[in-house]
Amino acid sequence: MLKKKEHQSVVQFCLELELLSSKAYSSCDEVALALIRAEVLHEQLREWPEAYHLYEILTNEEGYHFYERMKDAALSIEHLRKRRYDFSEKKVDKPDLKQQTTSTEVPYFDSGRRSKVLSATQNRKFKEQQPKMVEKTPITVKCAKCGKKGHSTEECRSKKDKREAGNSFSATLKWWSCSASTPGTKVCNLTGMKHMVKLQCLGLKLLAMIDTGSQLTIKPLSFLLKAEKAGADVDTVCKKVKARGMEVFDASGNLMSFVGCKKTELKLLGGRTSFVQMDVKRLKYEVLQQGTHASEALWIKILFLSRNETQTDCDKTEGAQ
């Protein structure tokens, strides 16, 4: 990846970036080139405390012009940082406090009394010569997307990735991913039992939770990254699918956002194999949320027990089959 040199200005880096990206991605359109350049520019300036302004433009703007807006914002930030640095490096001579604090006797009569006052002009000059102290305050990370403290804009799970670009699925996968994490599982006595099955996808085993209330199958982004790292040829076995033109809501009525949509082969261990279309999302756990259409494709059915039947009777029936 192209890296910005320590003393290289933003203008020089952007010129080099635009020249090299045009040669390296000559087959990409303007929107794809703008996305590639914007991602690289943000990656090189992400250490700046003001970089969240750039990420806001990257996540909210559409079309090829968002790179130009990001470049203009980076130039403005660089200019402000330079002025702040020049001001802090400026040496201010220490004033002679004895001379400055010498009071001047100005005789005037107020009810027959004589007073001593400090010359207003001398007092003003003294204040102007005092160096301004710049207090260093601890930097508190605050998300520019949701407004909450404790995480950066890149780590915010409420953001939406509205753009898709690239000539291969592996390139698209890199744009989808910022980070992947797999936290531990919390056990709660108030939750019911999960219906889990074991699948095989992209040469790796994957746990799937059967979701009877969802028509969608949602694959964790962390699993795709893991499969690519393990050597899976995602460009061959994964087919990128155009996202649906409708809004999707979860069981609580919250609008759901996905990083993309793709179609690949799923195999139920000891059962059927089928190509299934899945939505890709950043999930907390590396578990496939298997919707009704995937269960139907893999011949997974739900059995309803009658009033007189028990779970043991059902298990005996399945064993006889």
Rosetta silent file (secondary structure, phi, psi, omega in degrees, C-alpha in Angstrom):
SEQUENCE: MLKKKEHQSVVQFCLELELLSSKAYSSCDEVALALIRAEVLHEQLREWPEAYHLYEILTNEEGYHFYERMKDAALSIEHLRKRRYDFSEKKVDKPDLKQQTTSTEVPYFDSGRRSKVLSATQNRKFKEQQPKMVEKTPITVKCAKCGKKGHSTEECRSKKDKREAGNSFSATLKWWSCSASTPGTKVCNLTGMKHMVKLQCLGLKLLAMIDTGSQLTIKPLSFLLKAEKAGADVDTVCKKVKARGMEVFDASGNLMSFVGCKKTELKLLGGRTSFVQMDVKRLKYEVLQQGTHASEALWIKILFLSRNETQTDCDKTEGAQ
SCORE:     score description
SCORE:     0.000 S_00000001
   1 L     0.000  141.087  177.471    0.000    0.000    0.000 S_00000001
   2 L   -65.232  133.140 -177.758    1.172    3.515   -0.798 S_00000001
   3 L  -120.121  142.894  178.424    2.350    5.276    2.384 S_00000001
   4 L   -79.721  127.884  179.223    2.643    8.975    3.114 S_00000001
   5 L   -70.981  161.742 -171.984    6.184   10.030    3.954 S_00000001
   6 L   -61.119  -44.778 -177.005    6.832   11.858    7.204 S_00000001
   7 L  -103.357   15.806  179.280    7.493   15.293    5.676 S_00000001
   8 L   -84.434  132.077 -179.779    5.313   14.823    2.590 S_00000001
   9 L   -76.220  166.217  179.438    2.437   17.278    2.270 S_00000001
  10 H   -64.757  -38.487  179.826   -1.144   16.230    1.590 S_00000001
  11 H   -62.882  -46.704  179.757   -1.023   17.792   -1.887 S_00000001
  12 H   -62.972  -41.777  179.917    2.110   15.860   -2.850 S_00000001
  13 H   -65.862  -41.267 -179.448    0.704   12.597   -1.474 S_00000001
  14 H   -65.485  -38.652  177.834   -2.637   13.034   -3.289 S_00000001
  15 H   -63.212  -44.020  178.337   -0.892   13.721   -6.602 S_00000001
  16 H   -65.309  -39.517  179.612    1.197   10.576   -6.215 S_00000001
  17 H   -64.455  -44.418 -178.785   -1.878    8.585   -5.131 S_00000001
  18 H   -65.823  -38.121 -179.352   -3.974    9.710   -8.113 S_00000001
  19 H   -67.415  -47.647 -177.052   -1.185    8.934  -10.578 S_00000001
  20 H   -70.360  -37.863 -179.578   -0.445    5.435   -9.240 S_00000001
  21 H   -68.438  -33.838  177.570   -4.104    4.457   -8.753 S_00000001
  22 H   -64.976  -35.178  178.697   -4.947    5.455  -12.338 S_00000001
  23 H   -77.526  -41.435 -175.961   -2.214    3.127  -13.601 S_00000001
  24 H   -73.698  -32.241 -177.903   -2.906    0.255  -11.201 S_00000001
  25 L  -121.905   55.980 -176.928   -6.705    0.300  -11.620 S_00000001
  26 L   -66.341  -23.377 -178.369   -7.061    1.420  -15.214 S_00000001
  27 L   -87.468   -6.638 -178.488  -10.153   -0.757  -15.734 S_00000001
  28 L   -82.819  152.243  176.688  -12.104    0.780  -12.816 S_00000001
  29 L   -81.962 -178.591 -175.557  -14.665    3.534  -13.276 S_00000001
  30 H   -65.599  -36.860 -179.160  -14.528    6.940  -11.559 S_00000001
  31 H   -65.621  -44.019  179.626  -16.610    5.843   -8.564 S_00000001
  32 H   -65.106  -41.868  178.363  -14.366    2.837   -7.873 S_00000001
  33 H   -63.186  -41.585  179.150  -11.200    4.939   -8.261 S_00000001
  34 H   -62.503  -39.596  179.413  -12.594    7.587   -5.903 S_00000001
  35 H   -66.058  -43.651  179.233  -13.367    4.932   -3.285 S_00000001
  36 H   -61.422  -46.261 -178.960   -9.886    3.387   -3.542 S_00000001
  37 H   -65.483  -40.865 -179.630   -8.185    6.790   -3.227 S_00000001
  38 H   -64.550  -40.376  178.791  -10.410    7.858   -0.338 S_00000001
  39 H   -63.029  -43.735 -179.193   -9.712    4.632    1.575 S_00000001
  40 H   -66.900  -43.284 -179.670   -5.938    5.025    1.143 S_00000001
  41 H   -61.984  -44.226  178.727   -5.999    8.734    2.073 S_00000001
  42 H   -65.149  -37.980 -179.196   -7.999    8.066    5.242 S_00000001
  43 H   -62.358  -36.960 -177.664   -5.722    5.160    6.186 S_00000001
  44 H   -79.143  -22.292 -177.652   -2.628    7.404    6.016 S_00000001
  45 H  -109.728   10.284 -174.016   -4.211   10.257    8.015 S_00000001
  46 L   -67.965  -18.457  179.012   -6.156    8.197   10.564 S_00000001
  47 L   -76.002  -15.106  177.612   -3.636    9.034   13.344 S_00000001
  48 L   -69.032  138.085  175.932   -4.701   12.682   13.221 S_00000001
  49 L   -61.833  -25.929 -178.679   -7.202   13.552   15.983 S_00000001
  50 L   -87.745    7.623 -174.185   -9.245   15.399   13.343 S_00000001
  51 H   -66.834  -16.482 -179.961   -9.447   12.323   11.074 S_00000001
  52 H   -66.495  -23.077  173.850  -13.050   11.641   12.070 S_00000001
  53 H   -62.835  -40.300  179.690  -14.056   14.524    9.748 S_00000001
  54 H   -67.529  -39.270 -178.168  -12.579   12.550    6.852 S_00000001
  55 H   -70.261  -30.191  175.312  -14.342    9.352    7.883 S_00000001
  56 H   -61.874  -42.941  178.254  -17.685   11.176    8.030 S_00000001
  57 H   -65.779  -40.369 -177.570  -17.241   12.164    4.381 S_00000001
  58 H   -63.949  -37.382 -174.630  -16.137    8.620    3.470 S_00000001
  59 H   -90.960  -23.180 -173.769  -19.198    6.952    5.015 S_00000001
  60 H  -103.793  -25.814 -176.900  -21.909    9.511    4.198 S_00000001
  61 L   -84.515  154.257  176.960  -21.049   10.841    0.732 S_00000001
  62 L  -128.752  161.555 -179.629  -21.899    9.092   -2.542 S_00000001
  63 L    87.355  177.970 -175.704  -20.587    9.394   -6.097 S_00000001
  64 L   -80.347  -12.936 -174.578  -17.077   10.061   -7.329 S_00000001
  65 L   -80.262   -9.946 -176.096  -16.886   13.593   -5.870 S_00000001
  66 H   -67.671  -24.678  176.399  -16.559   12.466   -2.228 S_00000001
  67 H   -67.306  -40.474  178.688  -12.787   11.924   -2.721 S_00000001
  68 H   -64.113  -39.286  177.314  -12.370   15.578   -3.750 S_00000001
  69 H   -64.382  -39.853  178.892  -14.310   16.661   -0.662 S_00000001
  70 H   -66.384  -39.238  179.543  -12.125   14.460    1.515 S_00000001
  71 H   -65.126  -42.803  177.643   -8.973   15.883   -0.084 S_00000001
  72 H   -61.915  -40.946  178.498  -10.150   19.478    0.532 S_00000001
  73 H   -64.700  -39.861  178.895  -10.923   18.623    4.155 S_00000001
  74 H   -64.193  -38.473  177.939   -7.480   17.032    4.590 S_00000001
  75 H   -64.981  -40.950  178.830   -5.803   20.174    3.196 S_00000001
  76 H   -64.614  -43.202  179.019   -7.752   22.379    5.626 S_00000001
  77 H   -63.427  -41.481  179.357   -6.834   20.158    8.575 S_00000001
  78 H   -61.782  -40.604  179.699   -3.172   20.150    7.508 S_00000001
  79 H   -64.056  -43.453  179.040   -3.183   23.967    7.318 S_00000001
  80 H   -65.225  -40.121  178.715   -4.677   24.291   10.813 S_00000001
  81 H   -64.059  -37.616  179.940   -2.207   21.763   12.227 S_00000001
  82 H   -67.412  -42.320  179.166    0.718   23.696   10.711 S_00000001
  83 H   -64.614  -39.613  179.009   -0.482   26.993   12.179 S_00000001
  84 H   -65.650  -38.065  179.174   -0.935   25.385   15.579 S_00000001
  85 H   -68.190  -43.824  179.572    2.573   23.888   15.387 S_00000001
  86 H   -62.066  -37.956 -179.555    4.170   27.198   14.323 S_00000001
  87 H   -67.078  -40.810 -179.079    2.462   28.984   17.188 S_00000001
  88 H   -70.053  -27.671 -179.152    3.660   26.469   19.774 S_00000001
  89 H   -85.986  -11.035 -177.029    7.252   26.652   18.456 S_00000001
  90 L   -69.490  128.614 -178.393    7.374   30.425   18.488 S_00000001
  91 L   -88.169  128.561  179.202    9.761   31.676   21.163 S_00000001
  92 L  -111.358  124.159  179.588    8.489   34.488   23.323 S_00000001
  93 L   -66.080  140.432  179.358   11.038   36.530   25.261 S_00000001
  94 L   -74.176  127.890 -179.663   10.432   36.642   28.988 S_00000001
  95 L   -74.505  154.053  176.056    9.422   40.137   30.077 S_00000001
  96 L   -79.828  105.349 -173.299   11.231   41.961   32.865 S_00000001
  97 H   -65.847  -32.314 -178.812    8.661   41.711   35.617 S_00000001
  98 H   -64.973  -43.679 -179.688   10.320   44.369   37.752 S_00000001
  99 H   -70.983  -35.531 -176.180   10.134   46.959   35.015 S_00000001
 100 H   -71.470  -33.473 -175.086    6.666   45.947   33.957 S_00000001
 101 L   -89.645    1.068  178.468    5.190   46.088   37.439 S_00000001
 102 L   -67.094  123.079 -177.579    6.655   49.522   38.247 S_00000001
 103 L   -84.580  151.717  178.818    3.738   51.751   38.936 S_00000001
 104 E  -110.103  129.658 -179.894    3.517   55.289   37.652 S_00000001
 105 L   -82.222  116.861  177.358    2.281   58.003   39.925 S_00000001
 106 L  -112.381  107.380 -177.239   -0.434   59.950   38.211 S_00000001
 107 L   -73.756  128.377  169.855   -1.484   62.860   40.345 S_00000001
 108 L  -152.168  161.846 -172.356   -5.139   63.702   40.297 S_00000001
 109 E  -112.133  123.307  176.777   -7.499   65.061   42.886 S_00000001
 110 E  -132.451  101.736 -176.444  -10.491   63.161   44.145 S_00000001
 111 L    58.063   34.476  175.871  -12.085   64.834   47.179 S_00000001
 112 L    82.177    6.529 -179.753   -8.685   66.272   48.024 S_00000001
 113 E  -107.840  150.121 -178.244   -6.915   62.898   48.049 S_00000001
 114 E  -109.269  129.960 -175.717   -3.916   61.830   45.946 S_00000001
 115 L  -123.247  158.177  174.226   -3.782   58.261   44.541 S_00000001
 116 L  -105.834  128.704  178.984   -1.310   56.044   42.777 S_00000001
 117 E  -129.522  152.040  175.893   -2.576   54.192   39.693 S_00000001
 118 L   -82.949  130.794 -179.098   -0.948   51.833   37.240 S_00000001
 119 L   -56.441  131.365 -178.902   -0.701   53.299   33.797 S_00000001
 120 H   -65.194  -37.455  179.927   -3.371   51.731   31.566 S_00000001
 121 H   -66.966  -42.227  179.982   -1.047   51.677   28.572 S_00000001
 122 H   -67.358  -37.408  178.485    1.726   49.970   30.505 S_00000001
 123 H   -65.836  -39.516  179.295   -0.671   47.398   31.931 S_00000001
 124 H   -66.447  -40.972  178.246   -1.999   46.565   28.460 S_00000001
 125 H   -64.194  -37.842  179.842    1.521   46.076   27.045 S_00000001
 126 H   -62.495  -42.185  179.812    2.395   43.800   29.929 S_00000001
 127 H   -67.254  -36.122 -179.519   -0.591   41.542   29.210 S_00000001
 128 H   -68.122  -30.727 -177.771    0.207   41.397   25.487 S_00000001
 129 H   -83.224  -10.382  178.925    3.779   40.253   26.174 S_00000001
 130 L   -72.495  130.342  179.142    2.736   37.383   28.419 S_00000001
 131 L   -68.068  136.452  178.131    3.019   34.017   26.557 S_00000001
 132 L   -77.969  126.397 -179.252   -0.263   32.263   26.109 S_00000001
 133 L   -87.612  127.627  178.622   -0.260   28.882   27.788 S_00000001
 134 L   -97.876  110.536 -178.896   -1.747   26.081   25.772 S_00000001
 135 L   -77.981  133.301  177.818   -3.322   23.585   28.132 S_00000001
 136 L   -92.113  115.082  179.178   -3.032   19.985   27.111 S_00000001
 137 L  -104.117  142.958  178.752   -6.286   18.200   27.688 S_00000001
 138 L   -62.460  138.294 -178.499   -6.611   14.442   27.443 S_00000001
 139 L   -81.821  120.689  176.930   -8.123   13.317   24.142 S_00000001
 140 L  -101.775  121.802 -178.613  -11.422   11.533   24.630 S_00000001
 141 L   -69.859  126.870  179.676  -12.379    9.323   21.721 S_00000001
 142 E  -133.989  132.588 -178.773  -15.869   10.201   20.518 S_00000001
 143 L   -75.747  127.845  178.133  -17.753    8.637   17.621 S_00000001
 144 L   -80.277   -9.139 -177.628  -18.831   11.172   15.004 S_00000001
 145 L   -88.210  -54.294 -177.194  -21.542    8.805   13.752 S_00000001
 146 L  -103.947  -10.458  177.934  -23.611    8.023   16.862 S_00000001
 147 L    83.412    2.147 -178.146  -22.194   10.695   19.213 S_00000001
 148 L   -90.248  151.796  178.419  -21.199    8.229   21.934 S_00000001
 149 E   -94.468  157.046  176.943  -17.804    8.191   23.690 S_00000001
 150 L   109.027  -13.550  177.081  -15.539    5.199   24.090 S_00000001
 151 L  -149.459  155.346 -179.450  -15.129    4.152   20.458 S_00000001
 152 L   -84.492  172.229 -179.381  -14.043    5.735   17.182 S_00000001
 153 L   -64.738  -33.843 -179.252  -16.189    6.266   14.089 S_00000001
 154 L   -66.262  -30.742 -177.574  -14.518    3.309   12.359 S_00000001
 155 L   -89.423   -1.410 -177.228  -15.536    0.961   15.181 S_00000001
 156 L   -70.183  129.762 -178.472  -19.157    2.176   15.289 S_00000001
 157 L   -86.486   -2.393 -179.299  -21.578   -0.639   14.524 S_00000001
 158 L   -93.303   -2.639 -177.139  -24.377    1.766   13.476 S_00000001
 159 L   -76.708  158.925  179.781  -22.649    2.958   10.313 S_00000001
 160 L  -120.200  137.959  174.958  -23.750    1.980    6.843 S_00000001
 161 L  -101.139  105.509 -171.830  -21.537    1.160    3.913 S_00000001
 162 L   -94.241   -2.801 -174.499  -23.472    2.485    0.914 S_00000001
 163 L  -117.394  145.124  174.139  -20.940    1.858   -1.811 S_00000001
 164 L  -130.462  129.566 -179.202  -19.864   -1.257   -3.656 S_00000001
 165 L  -151.920  170.000  177.249  -16.937   -1.208   -6.075 S_00000001
 166 L   114.646  159.711 -178.235  -14.119   -3.346   -7.407 S_00000001
 167 L  -100.154   -9.969 -178.521  -13.517   -5.994  -10.026 S_00000001
 168 L  -138.072  158.484 -179.797  -13.228   -9.035   -7.700 S_00000001
 169 H   -68.446  -32.865  178.959  -14.965  -10.345   -4.607 S_00000001
 170 H   -64.810  -37.995  176.414  -11.698  -10.346   -2.636 S_00000001
 171 H   -66.632  -40.415  177.226  -11.288   -6.606   -3.314 S_00000001
 172 H   -63.059  -38.622 -179.610  -14.892   -6.030   -2.254 S_00000001
 173 H   -62.205  -36.900  178.609  -14.274   -8.057    0.909 S_00000001
 174 H   -66.363  -37.823  179.249  -11.392   -5.752    1.867 S_00000001
 175 H   -70.359  -34.547  179.124  -13.647   -2.686    1.477 S_00000001
 176 H   -63.837  -37.268 -167.931  -16.358   -4.321    3.556 S_00000001
 177 L   -93.284  137.068  167.718  -14.009   -5.061    6.459 S_00000001
 178 L  -115.568  -47.055  175.903  -12.524   -2.593    8.927 S_00000001
 179 L  -157.571  155.875  178.457  -12.074   -4.899   11.885 S_00000001
 180 L  -133.860  134.232  179.627  -13.435   -8.219   13.051 S_00000001
 181 L  -138.386  152.423  179.418  -13.874   -9.385   16.622 S_00000001
 182 L  -130.730   91.137 -178.648  -15.372  -12.438   18.298 S_00000001
 183 L   -72.766  167.994  179.775  -16.373  -11.710   21.916 S_00000001
 184 L   -71.790  166.450 -177.789  -17.143  -14.390   24.478 S_00000001
 185 L   -96.807  131.077  177.739  -20.582  -15.901   24.967 S_00000001
 186 L   -98.005  135.632 -178.913  -22.675  -14.857   27.949 S_00000001
 187 L  -101.850  131.437  179.616  -25.000  -17.425   29.520 S_00000001
 188 L  -133.995  133.499 -177.805  -28.364  -16.281   30.858 S_00000001
 189 L   -70.774  -13.248 -178.986  -31.020  -18.464   32.478 S_00000001
 190 L   -85.288   -9.809 -178.014  -33.770  -16.366   30.880 S_00000001
 191 L   -93.690  150.101  179.788  -32.821  -17.344   27.320 S_00000001
 192 L   -84.111 -179.970 -178.119  -34.113  -20.417   25.517 S_00000001
 193 L   -78.668  138.626  178.130  -32.189  -23.178   23.822 S_00000001
 194 L   -87.628  140.600  175.640  -30.570  -22.432   20.461 S_00000001
 195 L   -96.193  102.666 -173.998  -31.174  -24.753   17.522 S_00000001
 196 E  -110.225  144.477  173.265  -27.704  -25.133   16.017 S_00000001
 197 E  -131.341  158.746  179.292  -26.489  -27.118   13.010 S_00000001
 198 E  -103.525  127.191  179.705  -23.000  -27.648   11.598 S_00000001
 199 E  -119.213  167.299  172.350  -22.315  -26.481    8.050 S_00000001
 200 E  -125.746  128.990 -177.818  -19.317  -26.427    5.735 S_00000001
 201 E  -147.674  132.535  178.668  -18.585  -23.319    3.691 S_00000001
 202 L    55.903   32.468  177.711  -15.458  -22.204    1.809 S_00000001
 203 L    80.941    3.516 -179.936  -13.627  -25.262    3.113 S_00000001
 204 E  -122.072  154.496  176.023  -14.229  -24.415    6.778 S_00000001
 205 E   -82.668  143.492 -175.340  -16.748  -25.617    9.330 S_00000001
 206 E  -142.112  129.663  174.996  -19.329  -23.074   10.416 S_00000001
 207 E   -79.179  140.517  179.354  -21.958  -23.145   13.135 S_00000001
 208 E  -129.455  137.053  175.920  -25.413  -21.990   12.071 S_00000001
 209 E  -103.255  122.345 -178.395  -28.348  -20.984   14.233 S_00000001
 210 E   -74.073  116.635 -179.779  -31.732  -21.834   12.692 S_00000001
 211 L  -107.237  100.376 -176.864  -33.831  -18.666   12.790 S_00000001
 212 L   -75.268  -10.127 -179.009  -37.445  -19.622   12.097 S_00000001
 213 L  -102.377    6.891 -177.923  -38.564  -16.004   12.251 S_00000001
 214 L  -122.619  137.161  175.555  -36.238  -14.651    9.562 S_00000001
 215 L   -89.280   -8.384 -177.321  -36.481  -14.956    5.802 S_00000001
 216 L  -104.084  151.717  171.113  -32.864  -13.839    5.413 S_00000001
 217 L  -111.019  123.235 -173.394  -29.635  -15.730    5.944 S_00000001
 218 E  -114.131  122.534  179.959  -26.926  -13.516    7.444 S_00000001
 219 E  -103.124  134.830  178.327  -23.261  -14.495    7.266 S_00000001
 220 E   -69.585  136.817  179.118  -20.703  -12.876    9.622 S_00000001
 221 H   -62.398  -33.526 -178.721  -18.050  -10.812    7.868 S_00000001
 222 H   -61.501  -30.764  179.391  -15.386  -12.226   10.205 S_00000001
 223 H   -70.573  -39.506  177.810  -15.931  -15.727    8.743 S_00000001
 224 H   -62.620  -41.660  178.044  -15.298  -14.514    5.171 S_00000001
 225 H   -65.075  -38.544  178.704  -12.069  -12.848    6.286 S_00000001
 226 H   -65.160  -41.724 -179.841  -11.046  -16.017    8.115 S_00000001
 227 H   -66.717  -40.750  178.847  -11.739  -18.167    5.028 S_00000001
 228 H   -64.541  -39.883  178.797   -9.775  -15.839    2.749 S_00000001
 229 H   -66.525  -30.370 -179.933   -6.848  -15.885    5.183 S_00000001
 230 L   -78.464   -5.707  176.337   -6.999  -19.689    5.239 S_00000001
 231 L   107.603    8.741  179.254   -6.510  -19.761    1.450 S_00000001
 232 L   -70.002  136.489  178.912  -10.070  -19.983    0.110 S_00000001
 233 L   -84.244   82.948 -174.819  -10.440  -18.673   -3.451 S_00000001
 234 H   -67.252  -25.029  178.848  -13.314  -16.308   -2.692 S_00000001
 235 H   -67.916  -27.138 -177.684  -13.208  -14.836   -6.203 S_00000001
 236 H   -92.019  -44.889 -172.347  -14.129  -18.229   -7.661 S_00000001
 237 H   -90.191  -12.368  179.432  -16.533  -19.742   -5.133 S_00000001
 238 L  -110.520  134.216  177.868  -18.346  -16.543   -4.138 S_00000001
 239 E  -114.193  121.102  179.571  -20.650  -14.677   -6.470 S_00000001
 240 E   -73.568  131.201 -176.490  -21.410  -11.069   -5.653 S_00000001
 241 L  -116.395  142.058  178.507  -25.152  -10.357   -5.836 S_00000001
 242 L   -67.029  134.176 -177.671  -26.816   -6.980   -6.217 S_00000001
 243 L   -67.728  151.128 -179.795  -28.442   -5.882   -2.973 S_00000001
 244 L   -69.294  150.259 -179.278  -32.227   -5.748   -2.779 S_00000001
 245 L   -93.234   47.551 -179.908  -33.890   -2.377   -3.211 S_00000001
 246 L  -144.580  158.258  177.965  -35.910   -2.524   -0.004 S_00000001
 247 L   -85.119  145.009 -178.957  -35.453   -1.793    3.679 S_00000001
 248 L  -120.962  132.887 -179.051  -35.069   -4.688    6.127 S_00000001
 249 E  -119.278  147.697  177.618  -36.108   -4.503    9.786 S_00000001
 250 L   -85.363 -173.798 -175.949  -35.304   -6.855   12.652 S_00000001
 251 L   -65.989  -22.595  179.322  -37.778   -8.302   15.151 S_00000001
 252 L   -90.269    0.503 -179.824  -37.580   -5.139   17.281 S_00000001
 253 L    86.271   11.021  178.639  -38.423   -2.891   14.337 S_00000001
 254 L   -87.142  140.333  179.294  -34.890   -1.537   13.931 S_00000001
 255 E   -70.051  128.828 -178.937  -33.579   -0.884   10.441 S_00000001
 256 L   -95.941  146.426  177.850  -30.853   -3.388    9.531 S_00000001
 257 L  -125.445  141.603 -178.906  -27.780   -2.526    7.462 S_00000001
 258 L  -125.845  151.893  178.252  -25.572   -4.926    5.511 S_00000001
 259 L   -84.137  -17.117  179.556  -22.143   -4.517    3.949 S_00000001
 260 E   172.978 -176.897 -178.713  -23.119   -6.567    0.895 S_00000001
 261 E  -139.721  138.941 -178.846  -24.824   -9.606   -0.549 S_00000001
 262 E  -151.200  164.205 -178.040  -23.304  -12.750   -2.061 S_00000001
 263 E  -126.309  128.951 -179.420  -24.151  -16.293   -3.139 S_00000001
 264 E  -152.162  175.593 -174.779  -22.054  -19.334   -2.289 S_00000001
 265 E   -86.956  134.229  173.633  -22.298  -23.033   -1.521 S_00000001
 266 E  -118.786  137.612  178.829  -23.473  -24.303    1.867 S_00000001
 267 E  -125.965  122.652  173.941  -23.206  -27.942    2.905 S_00000001
 268 E   -79.348  120.633 -177.523  -25.072  -29.440    5.833 S_00000001
 269 L   -59.389  119.870 -176.433  -22.694  -31.958    7.425 S_00000001
 270 L    81.819   10.902 -176.808  -24.224  -35.360    6.746 S_00000001
 271 L  -141.351 -144.143 -170.186  -26.913  -33.789    4.576 S_00000001
 272 L   -86.260  156.959  175.231  -27.660  -31.757    1.478 S_00000001
 273 E  -119.330  137.451 -178.011  -25.531  -29.195   -0.377 S_00000001
 274 E  -155.512  153.349  173.670  -27.032  -26.114   -2.019 S_00000001
 275 E   -85.063  128.084 -174.530  -26.132  -22.635   -3.283 S_00000001
 276 E  -128.968  137.293  175.467  -27.662  -20.025   -0.973 S_00000001
 277 E   -86.275  129.861 -175.387  -27.866  -16.254   -1.259 S_00000001
 278 E  -132.910  147.844  171.814  -26.736  -14.549    1.954 S_00000001
 279 E   -90.929  142.031 -178.342  -26.418  -11.029    3.316 S_00000001
 280 E  -104.669  132.102 -175.644  -23.050  -10.121    4.868 S_00000001
 281 E  -145.777  150.429  173.235  -23.008   -8.179    8.139 S_00000001
 282 L   -76.522  110.006 -178.043  -20.592   -7.313   10.927 S_00000001
 283 L  -112.819  157.661  178.739  -21.747   -9.598   13.734 S_00000001
 284 L   -72.515  -32.736 -174.638  -20.495  -10.061   17.291 S_00000001
 285 L  -118.108  150.004  179.106  -20.322  -13.835   16.928 S_00000001
 286 L   -87.186   62.921 -179.110  -18.981  -16.049   14.155 S_00000001
 287 L  -131.683  129.499  178.152  -22.313  -17.864   13.762 S_00000001
 288 E   -73.441  130.126  174.198  -24.425  -17.985   10.606 S_00000001
 289 E   -92.175  100.214 -171.047  -28.008  -16.809   11.141 S_00000001
 290 E   -86.766  114.652  179.335  -29.833  -19.301    8.951 S_00000001
 291 L   -82.238 -179.048 -174.780  -33.138  -18.022    7.595 S_00000001
 292 H   -67.998  -33.319 -178.138  -36.103  -20.014    6.313 S_00000001
 293 H   -69.693  -34.058  176.933  -35.016  -19.965    2.651 S_00000001
 294 H   -72.297  -38.300  177.503  -31.622  -21.537    3.522 S_00000001
 295 H   -62.886  -39.192  178.649  -33.277  -24.166    5.735 S_00000001
 296 H   -66.718  -39.368 -179.893  -35.609  -25.071    2.889 S_00000001
 297 H   -67.007  -30.259  179.792  -32.694  -25.336    0.433 S_00000001
 298 L   -94.848    7.004  178.849  -30.852  -27.682    2.829 S_00000001
 299 L    62.117   40.494  174.559  -34.012  -29.733    3.539 S_00000001
 300 L   -99.614  120.798 -176.696  -34.158  -28.741    7.181 S_00000001
 301 L  -121.016  156.497  178.970  -37.730  -28.918    8.465 S_00000001
 302 L  -103.080  130.580  178.999  -39.392  -28.124   11.768 S_00000001
 303 L  -102.042  129.835  176.364  -41.538  -30.817   13.423 S_00000001
 304 L  -101.381  124.954 -179.501  -44.498  -29.796   15.562 S_00000001
 305 L   -81.425  139.831  174.918  -45.413  -32.287   18.296 S_00000001
 306 L   -76.652  176.849 -175.216  -49.056  -33.114   18.900 S_00000001
 307 L   -63.607  -34.798 -175.258  -50.566  -32.955   22.342 S_00000001
 308 L   -90.493  -11.220 -178.409  -49.985  -36.667   23.071 S_00000001
 309 L   -86.024  156.776  176.115  -46.465  -36.879   21.615 S_00000001
 310 L  -123.587  170.117  178.480  -43.260  -36.293   23.547 S_00000001
 311 H   -63.249  -32.924  179.189  -39.746  -35.353   22.524 S_00000001
 312 H   -65.793  -41.490  177.569  -38.675  -38.977   23.116 S_00000001
 313 H   -61.855  -39.523  179.626  -41.304  -40.253   20.648 S_00000001
 314 H   -65.177  -41.048  178.971  -40.061  -37.762   18.071 S_00000001
 315 H   -64.627  -37.577  178.485  -36.445  -38.904   18.535 S_00000001
 316 H   -66.192  -38.404  179.515  -37.490  -42.552   18.072 S_00000001
 317 H   -64.937  -42.253  179.268  -39.338  -41.664   14.862 S_00000001
 318 H   -66.400  -36.150  179.231  -36.304  -39.861   13.473 S_00000001
 319 H   -68.117  -34.297  178.590  -34.048  -42.809   14.386 S_00000001
 320 H   -68.584  -33.255  178.187  -36.323  -45.235   12.563 S_00000001
 321 L   -69.089    0.000    0.000  -36.127  -43.109    9.448 S_00000001
